[in-house]
Amino acid sequence: KEGPPMLWGIELKWISLITLALQNAFLTIIMHYSRISTTPGKTYSAATAVLLNELLKGSISVIIALKRIDTNMINSAPPPVYSEKSNSKDSTRRPSPSTLSLFHPSRLITLRKAVFSPDCYKLSVPAILYVIQNNLQYVAASNLDVATFQVTYQMKILTTAFFSVLMLRKRLTRLKWASLLMLAIGVGIVQIQSTSAPAPSHTSHIDIGKPHHGDHQLRSEIPHEHVIQDQRIMHPFRGFMAVTLACMTSGLAGVYFEFILKSSSGSAPPPDLWIRNTQLSLFSLVPAIVPIIVAPAGPEGMGYVGRVMSAFSNFNGWAIGTVLTQTLGGLITALVIRYSDNIMKGFATSLSIVISFLASVALFSYPITLAFVTGSSIVLAATYIYNSPGTAQEQSSRTKVAV
Ligand code: C5P
């Protein structure tokens, strides 16, 4: 019997969860900073960032999918099937994978058939939801400080659990619901406590994990123009609405993707994760391009060139860093959904809040407060309770769900 997928002797499940926690902590900081560190009107286009993210993620997924194509499948009689596991024992017909280059026509044809399979349209739903969510995230990051954004974004733990129960028929015991609620509360305490934390002992322009009031303390030490800029661009209510909607789309899209990934139609095994990711990115392209096309045209008389130029204006290093971090996050999220599930993803992202606070302690000498210790302990206890063996039997039955 095959064991769980491993990397460097560690289960891929744990590697992906820990990497996701680190990536999440970093993304919140870099995205917020990339939005507020410019003068008003000089911010890069969020729509372009979302499109670039999809293009990059799609290209990486295509390359991994091509690499994973089973050469035995290529050789077998039509129609070629793409599956994660090769079930044939006939090694005589199998050429060594190295004999076929990555972009060998037979690989490309097999990939095309797998990607444009009859059921590929299913991916359009999470694809559209993720594009909306990714755009909303930029609205939220531009209008809320890092901490408020992180606290309110934790509502997705509950929306995800709700959709998992509704669509995947996961059965959660009362204890599990209680631990999810505890998790959300614990995260809230970790964040809110920093509103009353004293200013850091040394100044930085990067306000890691600092909420609004904390920002004010920090603001008194940073150049005056930054203060004015911040106050001018932020609209907290708009940010709050964006984050609330993003929680809904996050829960729904994640659970929908999990359903597609883990359900098989008929006797065929479910397609490979990287085929699903390629399909997801393909379907994302249309909704991701629309906001760029309908955006105001570039400089007069410059036509398409002007449009492209304005889409990429103000795309500085911070913006590129944000896109790269988001792409990495998309890829890891997919792995987490594949090898764990969406609810576990919630725990990983909650740990990211503890990580980003500890980073502020290390980098900016933030004091560790009682509230931080309390909040973090609640988060850790909730994680333990949710995963304790007594409750683990109540896992999912993900069959025949009509979505
Ligand atoms: O906040 P949440 O965890 O729902 O965000 C998931 C992120 O991961 C989204 O930005 C989405 O675009 C990305 N994702 C992805 N590919 C997947 C699943 C998620 O890029 N297969």
Boltz pocket constraint, residues with backbone or C-beta under 6 A from the ligand:
constraints:
  - pocket:
      binder: B
      contacts: [[A, 57], [A, 130], [A, 131], [A, 133], [A, 134], [A, 246], [A, 249], [A, 250], [A, 251], [A, 254], [A, 257], [A, 277], [A, 280], [A, 326], [A, 327], [A, 329], [A, 330], [A, 331], [A, 333], [A, 334], [A, 345]]
      max_distance: 6.0
